[in-house]
Amino acid sequence: MERDNFATLREQAAAGDQDAVGQLVELLAERGDMAELRRFADAGSRDAEDLLVELAQEREDVDELRRLAERGNQDAADILTELAQG
């Protein structure tokens, strides 16, 4: 059933349903699917970008945080600064 729901959300998100996008990025974050979150963030989803920053911070993924900071994400830049200060 979860797979069907996931597929339905993908279809709705692809059709521009922003509620579906929000639900889908939440599920992706729960799964820890950084690649798919990145895809949504790159397509303009602020929610996906925020969740990607959170996951990257939890995983101490400096490369992802740096990528996000270079794209202008201030939260990612702040986390990088904190990590550098130890």
C-alpha positions in Angstrom: 0.0 0.0 0.0 2.8 2.4 0.8 4.3 1.9 -2.6 1.0 2.8 -4.3 0.6 5.9 -2.1 4.2 6.9 -3.0 3.5 6.4 -6.7 0.3 8.4 -6.4 2.1 11.3 -4.7 4.8 11.3 -7.3 2.2 11.6 -10.1 0.3 14.4 -8.3 3.6 16.2 -7.6 4.6 15.9 -11.2 1.3 17.4 -12.1 2.1 20.4 -10.0 0.1 19.6 -6.8 2.1 21.4 -4.1 0.4 19.5 -1.3 1.6 16.3 -2.9 5.1 17.8 -3.2 5.1 18.6 0.5 3.9 15.1 1.5 6.4 13.5 -0.8 9.4 15.4 0.4 8.4 14.6 4.0 8.4 10.9 3.1 11.7 11.2 1.3 13.2 12.8 4.4 11.9 10.0 6.6 13.5 7.5 4.2 16.7 9.6 4.2 16.6 9.8 0.4 19.0 12.7 -0.2 19.2 12.2 -4.0 15.4 12.6 -4.4 15.3 15.5 -2.0 18.1 17.1 -4.0 16.1 16.7 -7.1 13.1 18.4 -5.6 15.2 21.1 -4.1 16.9 21.8 -7.4 13.4 22.1 -8.9 12.6 24.8 -6.4 11.0 23.1 -3.4 12.0 25.1 -0.4 10.7 22.4 1.9 12.9 19.8 0.2 15.9 22.1 0.5 15.2 22.7 4.2 14.9 18.9 4.8 18.0 18.3 2.8 19.9 20.7 5.1 18.6 18.9 8.1 19.7 15.5 6.8 23.1 16.8 5.7 23.6 18.3 9.2 22.6 15.0 10.9 25.0 13.1 8.7 27.7 15.7 8.9 27.7 15.7 5.2 30.0 18.7 4.6 30.0 18.3 0.9 26.2 18.5 0.6 26.2 21.5 3.1 28.8 23.2 1.0 26.8 22.6 -2.2 23.7 24.0 -0.6 25.6 27.0 0.8 27.1 27.7 -2.6 23.6 27.8 -4.0 22.7 30.5 -1.5 21.3 28.5 1.4 22.1 30.6 4.5 21.2 27.7 6.9 23.7 25.5 5.3 26.3 28.2 5.4 25.6 28.8 9.1 26.0 25.1 9.9 29.3 25.0 8.0 30.5 27.9 10.0 29.5 26.2 13.2 31.3 23.0 12.2 34.4 24.9 11.3 34.5 26.5 14.7 34.3 23.1 16.3 
